[in-house]
Amino acid sequence: MYFLGGVTLAFLMAKRSVMPIGCRMPQDPSPQDETSLFREAWGLYDALAEMNYMFHREIYGQVEALLDEVRQRGPWSMLDLGCGNARFLSPCLSATPPLQYDGVDLSATALEEARLRFLRHLPSFSLHQRDMLEAVEAGLGRFDVIFSSFAVHHLGLEEKARLFRACSAALMPGGRLILVDVVREQGQTRDEYITGYLQVMRSQWTRVLPAELEAACGHVAAFDFPETLETLQELAEAASLPRMRVVSQHAQHYVLVFEP
Ligand SMILES: C[S@@+](CC[C@H](N)C(=O)[O-])C[C@H]1O[C@@H](n2cnc3c(N)ncnc32)[C@H](O)[C@@H]1O
């Protein structure tokens, strides 16, 4: 039996009415892609985050402090790209919520949870079920904070470059891009990164059912394309966001701020 804080992972998944990975809903014939895990088994990702294997608690503590710097200046707005269910962001928004929050994600399940459970306390929010690059390029407005957590590494290099450019154009004067993501070490190939990350998952993510762990490993191996810090800085500079701050690092997981 696999327990997390007295609650089984199986119970968590059942509670969220999600199918285990590999058990496709008959009415869902869509092919596997970088968001399949989140569309079909949102509860698994949510449970992994709850177990803090990706340092969500530490990271979102830092995100809250970064948001505090912005909201001291007055009313503010926020765009969240790949927002998921906004479960960890939600408490960071309680004290001084944004006047307007926009969240973008492809997962209907995650957005529904965001709408019903985690964003209810906000004065005004809009959720968009669409591709985040397409959404920000199409122009959802201008924001004091653009935030993205553990989503940008799914994009290819050219898509990341476009995302930085679109985010730069969508920032209000004095605004900032807060990026939480996995990062490759300088000189490390993607294959080396993936091998290292899978080793950590298989040796340290011990409270996950073996079949679910392998599904999560398969997702990482197929769809994670993290960049090095140097590449992220180059992309940001080319997008007129030359000031990069490394706020924190937790193993492969980073909190970064980019500003004009
Ligand atoms: C690992 S989860 C992160 C969720 C949340 N931001 C967090 O920090 O816990 C990645 C999220 O990004 C979404 N996502 C991935 N690629 C996307 C894309 N191209 N457009 C919109 N959402 C995307 C997935 O559906 C998923 O909800």
The ligand as a Gaussian input file, in Angstrom:
#p B3LYP/6-31G(d) Opt

LIG

0 1
 C        3.454000      20.117000     -14.640000
 S        1.900000      20.921000     -14.832000
 C        2.146000      22.410000     -13.887000
 C        0.885000      22.951000     -13.305000
 C        1.075000      24.149000     -12.386000
 N        1.545000      25.305000     -13.138000
 C        2.028000      23.817000     -11.252000
 O        3.042000      24.501000     -11.078000
 O        1.771000      22.873000     -10.516000
 C        2.060000      21.526000     -16.493000
 C        0.768000      22.140000     -17.000000
 O        1.035000      22.776000     -18.243000
 C       -0.006000      22.450000     -19.141000
 N        0.556000      22.601000     -20.496000
 C        1.620000      21.968000     -21.039000
 N        1.843000      22.403000     -22.286000
 C        0.886000      23.337000     -22.536000
 C        0.580000      24.163000     -23.645000
 N        1.318000      24.113000     -24.762000
 N       -0.438000      25.028000     -23.547000
 C       -1.190000      25.092000     -22.425000
 N       -0.961000      24.325000     -21.338000
 C        0.069000      23.465000     -21.390000
 C       -0.430000      21.054000     -18.770000
 O       -1.745000      20.760000     -19.202000
 C       -0.314000      21.102000     -17.257000
 O       -1.506000      21.512000     -16.631000

